[in-house]
């Protein structure tokens, strides 16, 4: 489906839920490698997630998307932050804190690789902007 975004001057966004999956034992977060993203060409390493379906809650959609992309079952704990992106203003991303509760880790769907990193390392992996609120949150996870 192609949307003529120019027909709207406000209030219409493409919702994307993202999980900051944190392991308190190792003090690491999980990121995934996306290549050849059709919407954001510079996207590489990112938080796992995706678009929820209309018949599910945002949290249910995030749980499903993380399972498909990482093989992991997570508990979606809390909404951390919402933002639009300078790279694509019509995208509204909702960032949630998540913890792993099961599954078998394996890159899937649009991810070609998964990596556990220290939260402070995120800026060295991400090729798109990271909002200062998310950077502060990551820093608080691992000061």
Backbone bond lengths (Angstrom), bond angles and torsions (degrees), N, CA, C in turn:
res aa  C-N    CA-C-N  psi(-1)  N-CA   C-N-CA  omega(-1)  CA-C   N-CA-C  phi
1 X - - - 1.445 - - 1.520 108.84 -
2 X 1.307 116.32 128.22 1.453 121.68 177.62 1.521 109.24 -103.76
3 X 1.317 115.66 132.33 1.456 121.34 -178.81 1.517 108.71 -111.90
4 X 1.323 116.23 131.82 1.462 120.85 174.27 1.525 107.88 -85.63
5 X 1.336 115.64 91.21 1.465 120.53 -176.90 1.523 112.13 -63.27
6 X 1.319 117.82 -23.46 1.466 121.02 179.24 1.527 112.30 -68.34
7 X 1.333 117.97 -17.12 1.461 121.58 179.04 1.528 111.78 -74.13
8 X 1.334 116.83 -14.49 1.459 121.48 -178.53 1.529 109.37 -113.59
9 X 1.318 116.21 138.01 1.464 118.06 176.96 1.528 112.04 -107.21
10 X 1.340 117.49 -6.17 1.465 120.31 177.28 1.525 110.77 -172.79
11 X 1.351 114.86 159.52 1.447 121.75 167.78 1.516 118.33 78.24
12 X 1.312 119.45 3.72 1.465 120.48 179.27 1.527 107.89 -119.55
13 X 1.334 115.56 120.21 1.459 121.10 -178.38 1.518 110.51 -134.24
14 X 1.307 115.34 154.27 1.450 122.24 171.04 1.532 106.01 -94.44
15 X 1.338 116.71 114.41 1.463 122.23 -175.02 1.532 110.15 -82.14
16 X 1.316 114.70 133.12 1.453 122.29 177.35 1.526 107.00 -132.20
17 X 1.335 117.10 123.23 1.460 120.28 177.05 1.521 108.80 -99.20
18 X 1.321 116.57 137.41 1.464 122.07 -176.85 1.521 109.64 -129.16
19 X 1.331 116.12 141.09 1.452 120.64 -179.64 1.513 112.23 -107.93
20 X 1.321 115.85 124.27 1.456 120.51 168.47 1.529 104.26 -90.85
21 X 1.322 114.87 96.68 1.464 121.79 -175.22 1.520 107.22 -89.20
22 X 1.319 115.55 112.14 1.461 121.77 -173.82 1.523 109.93 -113.45
23 X 1.326 116.04 133.32 1.452 122.26 174.65 1.525 107.48 -105.30
24 X 1.343 118.12 106.46 1.465 119.72 -177.01 1.522 114.01 -66.43
25 X 1.338 117.90 -22.65 1.464 120.06 179.16 1.524 111.38 -71.54
26 X 1.331 115.92 -43.81 1.466 119.74 -179.17 1.522 112.34 -94.52
27 X 1.352 115.93 -12.44 1.471 122.68 -176.78 1.533 111.09 60.49
28 X 1.341 116.22 39.96 1.464 121.48 -178.83 1.525 110.34 -124.75
29 X 1.332 115.09 157.59 1.452 122.27 175.76 1.526 108.69 -115.82
30 X 1.331 115.70 155.69 1.456 120.98 -178.86 1.525 110.11 -100.16
31 X 1.334 115.62 130.99 1.460 121.11 174.24 1.531 108.28 -126.95
32 X 1.324 115.25 157.87 1.451 120.65 179.97 1.515 110.72 -125.95
33 X 1.318 116.15 151.78 1.467 122.11 -179.63 1.519 110.12 -98.64
34 X 1.333 115.67 119.95 1.463 122.25 174.63 1.512 107.51 -109.62
35 X 1.312 115.36 140.62 1.463 119.65 178.53 1.520 109.33 -128.51
36 X 1.317 116.01 145.32 1.464 122.67 177.71 1.522 112.25 58.48
37 X 1.334 116.83 44.57 1.456 120.82 178.15 1.533 109.18 -65.42
38 X 1.332 118.42 128.07 1.466 120.29 -176.89 1.524 113.75 -72.96
39 X 1.327 118.29 -19.01 1.457 121.55 -176.08 1.519 113.32 -99.24
40 X 1.328 116.61 -39.05 1.465 121.18 -179.67 1.529 106.51 -128.12
41 X 1.339 117.06 93.79 1.472 121.38 -173.89 1.531 114.77 -56.59
42 X 1.323 118.76 -31.80 1.466 121.09 -177.82 1.523 113.71 -84.47
43 X 1.331 117.92 -0.06 1.455 121.13 -177.33 1.528 110.66 -67.37
44 X 1.316 116.58 133.67 1.470 121.14 175.61 1.532 107.90 -133.19
45 X 1.314 117.93 -100.13 1.465 121.11 177.05 1.521 108.79 -73.44
46 X 1.326 115.85 139.23 1.463 119.91 -178.08 1.528 109.45 -159.24
47 X 1.323 115.50 171.78 1.456 120.92 174.28 1.528 108.79 -76.34
48 X 1.332 118.32 142.57 1.460 119.70 178.50 1.529 111.64 -70.80
49 X 1.301 114.84 147.65 1.459 120.87 178.02 1.512 110.27 163.20
50 X 1.312 116.10 -161.17 1.453 120.74 179.73 1.516 111.28 167.99
51 X 1.318 114.57 -166.01 1.464 120.31 -176.34 1.529 110.73 -88.58
52 X 1.340 116.22 132.92 1.464 119.30 176.04 1.525 110.22 -75.58
53 X 1.315 114.65 154.91 1.464 120.79 174.28 1.525 108.42 -82.77
54 X 1.331 116.38 159.91 1.465 120.16 -179.09 1.522 112.65 -67.73
55 X 1.322 118.09 -24.03 1.462 120.28 -177.24 1.528 112.96 -94.84
56 X 1.325 118.25 15.91 1.465 121.24 178.79 1.518 109.64 -136.14
57 X 1.325 115.19 157.02 1.464 119.18 176.23 1.529 109.12 -71.59
58 X 1.313 116.57 166.38 1.465 120.77 177.26 1.519 110.50 -58.90
59 X 1.324 116.47 -41.79 1.464 121.04 -178.51 1.525 111.36 -68.31
60 X 1.347 117.39 -40.78 1.469 120.31 176.87 1.528 110.49 -62.26
61 X 1.328 115.75 -42.10 1.458 120.00 178.47 1.515 111.88 -62.36
62 X 1.325 116.89 -41.90 1.462 120.35 178.87 1.528 110.22 -64.34
63 X 1.321 117.17 -44.16 1.465 120.86 177.88 1.529 110.03 -56.58
64 X 1.332 117.72 -47.50 1.466 122.12 -179.39 1.526 110.88 -63.14
65 X 1.328 117.44 -46.21 1.466 121.20 -177.99 1.528 111.68 -63.43
66 X 1.320 117.00 -40.85 1.470 120.10 178.79 1.525 110.17 -65.74
67 X 1.331 117.45 -40.90 1.464 120.82 178.43 1.526 111.20 -60.99
68 X 1.332 116.99 -44.15 1.467 121.65 -179.11 1.536 111.23 -66.95
69 X 1.318 117.47 -38.84 1.466 120.86 -174.72 1.517 114.13 -86.61
70 X 1.355 117.14 -24.06 1.465 119.29 -174.59 1.522 114.33 -125.54
71 X 1.325 117.98 -14.30 1.461 121.23 -174.84 1.518 113.33 79.29
72 X 1.337 117.03 0.55 1.462 121.07 -175.99 1.526 112.23 -101.12
73 X 1.323 114.88 141.20 1.462 121.22 171.53 1.518 105.99 -92.94
74 X 1.325 116.04 133.48 1.465 119.77 -178.34 1.515 110.65 -126.59
75 X 1.314 114.09 158.64 1.461 121.93 168.03 1.530 105.02 -101.35
76 X 1.313 115.38 119.02 1.463 120.72 177.15 1.519 106.05 -81.86
77 X 1.338 116.63 114.56 1.459 119.93 -170.69 1.520 114.69 -93.69
78 X 1.331 117.60 -51.04 1.467 117.65 -176.90 1.518 110.75 -158.68
79 X 1.318 115.12 150.28 1.453 121.43 173.57 1.523 108.02 -74.29
80 X 1.325 116.00 129.97 1.460 120.78 -178.81 1.522 111.34 -99.34
81 X 1.340 116.00 -45.29 1.465 119.11 -171.45 1.520 109.32 -165.57
82 X 1.321 116.19 153.28 1.469 122.42 174.21 1.520 107.81 -128.62
83 X 1.346 115.59 142.73 1.460 118.71 -178.34 1.519 111.42 -158.00
84 X 1.324 114.85 158.12 1.455 120.72 166.19 1.524 106.41 -97.91
85 X 1.322 116.36 167.62 1.461 120.63 -174.85 1.523 111.16 -115.01
86 X 1.334 117.48 136.63 1.463 118.80 176.06 1.529 111.70 -61.22
87 X 1.335 116.65 -28.46 1.462 120.62 -179.52 1.530 112.16 -72.43
88 X 1.333 116.81 -24.86 1.470 121.64 -176.11 1.529 107.31 -158.97
89 X 1.333 117.81 88.34 1.463 122.78 -172.37 1.527 114.42 -59.77
90 X 1.323 117.92 -25.81 1.466 118.92 -178.02 1.528 113.10 -80.07
91 X 1.336 118.02 -4.94 1.463 121.69 176.52 1.523 109.20 -88.75
92 X 1.316 116.48 128.41 1.458 122.52 174.75 1.523 107.00 -113.94
93 X 1.317 116.70 113.80 1.465 121.56 -178.78 1.512 110.37 -102.55
94 X 1.332 114.84 134.10 1.454 122.69 176.90 1.525 107.10 -112.06
95 X 1.321 116.75 120.26 1.465 122.79 -176.70 1.529 109.51 -99.52
96 X 1.327 115.92 126.83 1.455 121.98 -179.48 1.533 109.89 -120.08
97 X 1.334 115.65 144.79 1.458 121.39 170.97 1.521 106.95 -82.16
98 X 1.333 116.62 130.93 1.468 122.08 -178.17 1.522 110.41 -132.48
99 X 1.327 115.16 155.95 1.463 120.18 172.58 1.522 108.79 -132.14
100 X 1.317 116.34 145.86 1.454 122.55 -179.15 1.524 109.53 -74.68
101 X 1.347 115.70 133.52 1.469 120.50 177.21 1.529 112.01 -122.57
102 X 1.341 117.31 -0.70 1.460 119.49 179.04 1.520 111.65 167.44
103 X 1.316 114.64 -169.76 1.459 120.64 178.78 1.513 112.73 93.59
104 X 1.333 114.38 178.01 1.461 122.11 178.16 1.523 107.50 -123.86
105 X 1.320 116.17 120.04 1.466 121.59 -175.73 1.521 111.67 -63.99
106 X 1.344 115.89 124.09 1.455 121.67 177.94 1.527 108.74 -162.70
107 X 1.323 116.77 127.08 1.472 120.58 178.16 1.518 108.92 -62.76
108 X 1.325 116.16 134.30 1.452 120.65 -179.29 1.508 112.17 -146.85
109 X 1.307 116.24 175.23 1.453 126.43 -177.46 1.516 110.57 49.02
110 X 1.306 119.84 -110.55 1.463 121.66 -174.39 1.525 113.74 -90.78
111 X 1.329 117.86 -0.47 1.461 121.06 179.86 1.528 110.17 -96.06
112 X 1.336 115.72 133.83 1.458 119.84 175.90 1.531 111.80 -99.98
113 X 1.340 116.95 -12.49 1.456 120.63 -179.60 1.518 109.19 -158.80
114 X 1.326 116.43 154.99 1.462 123.70 174.23 1.512 108.11 -126.47
115 X 1.333 115.83 149.55 1.465 119.26 -179.54 1.530 109.09 -151.05
116 X 1.335 115.66 135.04 1.463 121.66 172.23 1.523 107.49 -92.90
117 X 1.312 116.52 124.96 1.465 121.25 -177.97 1.518 110.12 -130.90
118 X 1.307 115.76 161.67 1.456 121.00 171.26 1.529 107.41 -67.29
119 X 1.331 119.28 139.00 1.467 120.17 179.69 1.528 113.49 -53.28
120 X 1.323 117.74 -33.02 1.468 120.59 -179.58 1.531 112.35 -69.32
121 X 1.337 117.90 -16.76 1.459 121.80 179.75 1.535 113.65 -82.01
122 X 1.321 118.27 -13.34 1.467 121.11 -174.43 1.533 113.31 -50.49
123 X 1.337 119.82 -45.93 1.470 118.46 -179.12 1.526 114.30 -60.90
124 X 1.320 118.02 -23.73 1.466 119.60 179.29 1.530 111.80 -79.84
125 X 1.330 117.47 -18.80 1.462 121.46 179.33 1.527 112.98 -97.12
126 X 1.320 117.22 -38.05 1.459 121.25 -173.89 1.528 110.47 -75.21
127 X 1.333 116.37 132.47 1.463 121.26 178.37 1.523 111.29 -101.63
128 X 1.319 116.96 -0.69 1.466 122.10 174.72 1.521 107.76 -114.28
129 X 1.308 116.02 171.90 1.458 120.32 -174.61 1.532 111.68 -67.37
130 X 1.324 114.83 145.07 1.461 122.05 171.60 1.526 105.72 -118.50
131 X 1.310 115.99 122.44 1.467 120.49 -177.44 1.528 109.98 -63.69
132 X 1.343 117.80 144.32 1.472 121.03 179.07 1.529 113.77 -55.87
133 X 1.329 118.67 -31.56 1.468 120.41 177.95 1.527 110.26 -65.99
134 X 1.328 117.32 -40.00 1.462 120.81 177.93 1.530 110.08 -68.56
135 X 1.335 117.27 -40.62 1.470 119.59 176.58 1.526 111.15 -60.38
136 X 1.328 117.24 -42.06 1.474 120.88 178.50 1.521 110.37 -64.87
137 X 1.319 117.27 -39.29 1.464 121.18 178.14 1.536 109.97 -62.93
138 X 1.322 116.42 -46.22 1.462 120.45 178.80 1.520 111.24 -61.55
139 X 1.322 116.38 -41.11 1.461 120.50 178.48 1.531 110.84 -62.65
140 X 1.333 117.07 -38.75 1.462 120.61 179.09 1.531 112.09 -67.16
141 X 1.353 116.98 -28.20 1.459 119.88 176.96 1.518 111.53 -67.72
142 X 1.318 115.46 -34.39 1.467 120.96 -176.25 1.530 108.94 -143.56
143 X 1.327 116.06 78.50 1.480 119.07 -177.72 1.523 112.35 -67.40
